[in-house]
Amino acid sequence: MPSLKKSLGQNFLNNPRILEMESRLAPIEGQDIIEIGAGDGRLSRAILQKNPKSLILIEKDARFVELLEIGFSGDRRVAVKCMDFLDFTGSCDNVFGNVPYYISSKILFHLTAIRFKTAVIMLQKEFVDKIFAQEGTKEFGRLSMMAGLYFGVTRAFTVGRGNFMPMPKHDSAVIVLTKRKIKADAVRDELINLLFQQKKKTIGNSVKLLLRHYGKESAYPQAAEKCLQKGIDFHQHFHKQTAAEILELVELLRKELKI
């Protein structure tokens, strides 16, 4: 097996029982499956035992791509793609992946833009804890907001760091994402992103900075008046808002900005 590259966040799960547990968390038989970061194919083999219609293995490291092509050359169900998952634009029934920690956020946000039913993803446990942060707390952030907006999220189980080679500094956790029937909206998502960049400020200050970003700070008094009419308290800190209240604020600002 090729040596593992720290720069690509390559830590391989070496517990077959956990691989089997992962493969049971979403339907596979007769389904079109994608695996993110297939590595040497250890999760791929657990998936194939459950007879998918097709399995696309996406792997960025050309050394492992060659290994996968050789290992699965006799299986017509398998297609190996040497590419970055962030460049993938297709669709499938279900997604599996033990995701490199350093690009967890990017992968999660990219999943909002592709069509699938269920995704079984292993991530660093600390990252998963952020996804499950409670509304109205300082821990609730853009990650929590976007995950809840686009997916139904279930925490499946925790995986101790001793199950990996080489052993990482932190434990992992497996989550199951069920895609909600909501269309990707780049404008809405960017407004959410900008507001969360100022989440420690009051709503009023967050709104003022957002309007300044779009060169429309002069619209602040009108926006403030409309927020007041909606019962939005500009003196309250932004992080105390619920997801529904944040979406209401985003739609109001979108109308003011005419974007």
N, C-alpha and C positions, 0 to 999 in steps of 0.2 A: 504493500500500500504506500502511496506517496506520503512524504512527510507533511505534517499539518502546518498550515500557515496562520500564524497569530494575527496577521494583518486582515485576514478574512474571517476571523472569529471562529475558526474551526475547532470545535470540541465535540467529539463523537460519543454518542450514548452507547455504552457497552453492556447494557442489561437487556437481554432478549425478552424478558417478561414485560418490561415497560414498553418496549416496541410493540408487543402484542396488544397491550392495554390501549395504546394509542390507536392502533388500527381498528379497534372495536367501537370507537367513539362516533363514527359516521358511517352511513351505508356505503358499501364498496361494490358488492356483487352487481354486475351489469351497469355500472356507473362509469362516467368519464372522470378520471381522477388526475389531479396535478399534484406533484410533490415539489416543494420549494427546497432547494439546496439538498439534493439527493446524496451527495457525498459518495460513499463507497457502496450504497445500495442496501444498507441494512434495514431501514424502514421500508424501502421499496419491496423487498422480499416478503415482508409481513403483509403488505398491501396485496401483492400478487397472489398470495395464498387464498385470498378471499374473492378471487375471480372478477376483477374489474373488466369493463368493456374495453377501456383503454387507460393507459397510464403514461402521462408526460412527465419526464424527469427533467427538471430545470436545475442546471448546475453551472456556476460561473467559472470554476477552476477547471481549465482544460485538461489537467492531469487526471482528474477524477472523471471527466467526461469520457476520456479514452477507456478508463476502467469500466465505466457503466456500459459503454457500447460493446465492449468485449463480453462482459458478464451477462448481458441480456440480449445478445445478438440473435439468439434462436427464438425469442418471444415476440410474436407479431403484435402483441398488445402494447408493447413498450416503444416510446419514442424519446430519444435523449436530445435535449436542446442545450447547447453551450451558450448561455446568455445570463444576463442579470434579470432576476424576477421583476425588478422595477421597470423593465422595458417590455414586460409581457402585457398584451392587450386582448387576449382571447377570452374564452369562457369555458366552464366545465360544470360538472355536478358538484364535486366536493374537492377540497384542498387539504393537503397534509403538509406539515413542515416543522422541523426542529430548527428554529430560526437563529442565525447569528445575532448575538446580543447587540452589537454595535449599530445594526440597522433595523432594530425592532420597530421603532416609530415609523420609519419610511415604509416598511413592509405592511404594517397595519393600515396606514393611510392609503397605500396603493390598493389594498384589498377593497376599499370603498369604491374603487373605480372599475372593478371587473365583475363579471356576472358569475355567480356560483350560489349554491344553496347553503352548504355548511363548510366551515374550515376548522380543522383540528391543528392547533399551533402550540409549540412549546417555546416559552419565553423565560427570561430571567424573572424569578419570583418577585423581586422588588418592582420590576416593570409592571407585572400583573397586579400587584397591590395598588399601583397608581390607576390602573384601569378601573378597579373596583372602589376607588375613593368615593365617599359619600357626598352627595350634593349639599351645598351650604357649609362646607368645611374648607379650611385652607389647603387641604390636600387635593380637593377637586380641581382638576385642570383641564386643559385642552384635550389631553389624551382621554380622560374619563368622559368628557363631553362628546367627543367624536365617536368613541367606541359605542356609547349608549345610543347615539343618534342613528348610526348605520347598522348596528348589530344587536341581536340578543346575545348576551355573553354569559357563559357558564364556566365556573372554575371546576375542572375535572379532578386533578390531583397534583400533589407536589412531588418533585423528583430531587432527591438529595444530590449534592454536588459530587459525592463519591461515585456516582454511577457514570461519570464521564471520563474520557481520556482526551487530552490531559485534564486534570481536575480543575474546574474554574473556581473563582473565589466565592461564588454565590450559588444557592440552590435555584432550581428552575420550577416552573409550574406549567401544566398543560391546560389550555382553555379551549372551549368550543364556541365558535362564532356562528350564529345563524343570521343570514343576510336579511335585513328588513326590506320591505318594498318601498324604498325611498330613493329618489333619483339623486345622483351626485350633483352638487351645486357648488361650483368653484367660488362664486361671489359670496354666497352665504358662509362657506367654509373659511374664506379669507377674512371676513368680518369677525367670525368667531375667533380666529387665530389672533387678530389684532387686539381684540378685547382682552383675551387671556394674557397677552403680553403685559398688560397693565392690571392684572387681577388683584394686586395688593392695594390698589388705589380705590378711591370712591368711584361710584358709577359715573358721577359728573365729570371727574377728571379723566376717566377712561374714555368717555364719549368725546370729550374735548380733544384728546390726543388722536383719537381715530379720525375725527373730522379734519384735524390738521394734516394727517397723513394724506388725505384726499384733496387737500387745498381748499377745504370748505369750512374753515373754522367760524366764518361769519354766520353759518347756519345753526350755531350752538343755541342761541336764545329760542329759536323756533323748535329745535329738537327738544330742548329742556321743557318747554311748555307742553308739547305733545306727550312727553314722558310723564309729566305731572298729571295730565288728564288720564293717563293709563294707570296711574297709581304707582309709578316707578319712582322710588325715593333716590334722588341724586346724591344724597349725603351718606347713603349706606355703602359699605364696602362691596366691591364687585363679587368677591369670592363667596359672599353669603347668599348669592342668588341660586335658585334652582335651575335645572336645565330648561324647563318650560319658560321661566322668566327671562333667561338669556336669549332664547329663540324669539320671544316677543320683542325684546329690545333690538335684536338684530334685524328683524323685519321692519321695525319702525325706522331704524337708521337707514336701511336700504331704500325706503321710500323717500327719505329726506335727501339722500345722496343721488337718487334717481339712477341706481345701478342694478 
